[in-house]
Amino acid sequence: GINAEYMGVEKVEEELRRSQLDATQLAQVPVSTLKQTEDIMNVTNIQAALSSTEEQIKTVLAQIEKTNEIQNVAMSDGEMQVAEEQMYTKVQLQERLIELIHDKYRIISKVEDENAPFKKIYETQKKANQETSQMKDAKRRLKQRCETDLKHIHDAIQKADLEDAEAMKRFASQKDKSERFLKDNLEKQDECWRKIQDLERQLQKLGTERFEEVKRRIEENDREEKRRVEYQQFLEVVAQHKKLLELTVYNCDLAIRVIGLVEEMVAEACSAIKARHDRTCQELADLRLEVHKEYLEFFRMLYLTLGNLIYKKEKKLEELDRNIRTTHIQLEFCIETFDPNAKKHSDAKKQLYLVRAQTEEELGMLRDKQSKAQEDFQPTEEALVQAGIEFQHPADEQQEEVLNRRSKMCEYRAHLSKQEEVKIAAEREEIKRQKQLKALRMSQGTPGGMSPPQILDVSRNRY
């Protein structure tokens, strides 16, 4: 493609060096094509541009893997605070992955913008073809006029050759006739000299005739020489003009051939640019789809991690609410009996409210992060659906995981509740027995039913 274009340029230059053509106008034709060829060679290489981002993604994934290992070890050892810290670290790393994915999108969009101007390369080719067609037509018309002039010159040369042959034939005939005449005259002079006394008049006449003939012959020679000079001048002028016309015809043929080479070069260059443009667009589209898939995986990791944290924080809130209610009940019991432990329960209640507020703030922050991550993922989700990629949305996967976890917790609670039910049943029997005893005492006239120490014991047994 591009190499063939430059070989075409060298071939055109070689052809032009062998001619006397003015290539100024022709040289302007491929300027736009060569400029676009240079520009498309300078388009950013997408793989090189993404290499740094890919390395950062690999580094972050390795950090996430290490964080998972630390979290799993901490959970196995019961270090829940360390595990929670690692989960927050993992959220930050996964958010960094999302940022890197957005960097990929920006780089791909930048390369797409750089590659977009070459979409209209065929307009450049069409314009070049129009210019070369006009130049070809002009050269063809010039060639036709030159060939017509050459034909006229050829006919004139043939006519001049015929006239020259006839003139030479006439001159030779007259020369032969003159030679015969002079020879005859010489013989007659010899005879006259022998008969000079008798032929003096005839000799004088013959001398006069000879003089006239020589004079006519000299004039004829002058005319012949002048004709020959004119003929040679005619041949030289015609030969020079013929040479110029033949050179013009050669240059026209060469120009047409060179213009054809320029057209081929422009066509090959435009095809190469179009092929590179289409290939780049396809690579970018495939790469964008792969980045969408990669984004889906990173978003899934982040969404599930945030969902797990949100689930645990919600459960922690429920546990804190239960502890607050229990502490409040214990505080009320202590207040009822002036129990010194009321201060401890009051401080514990305040501490639980502080922890609850902090947990609620963290839960709000995690929900905001999850909502923002899902909102940022929306364009990628639409692109994957449009591309026909089937996948399970992390929100659905998170719901299933929560349901499975709740089901497992319910099984654990059911197992533990069997023992609690026995205690609760015994406690209810005790309460029923105390009520019956109180009613019996009331019916017997004993006020109060139970003494304060007995009530305190029952309360302690319940709570």
Summary of the structure (lengths in Angstrom):
residues: 463
radius of gyration: 58.4
end to end distance: 87.2
largest distance: 221.7
contacts: 1257
relative contact order: 0.09
helix: 92%
strand: 0%
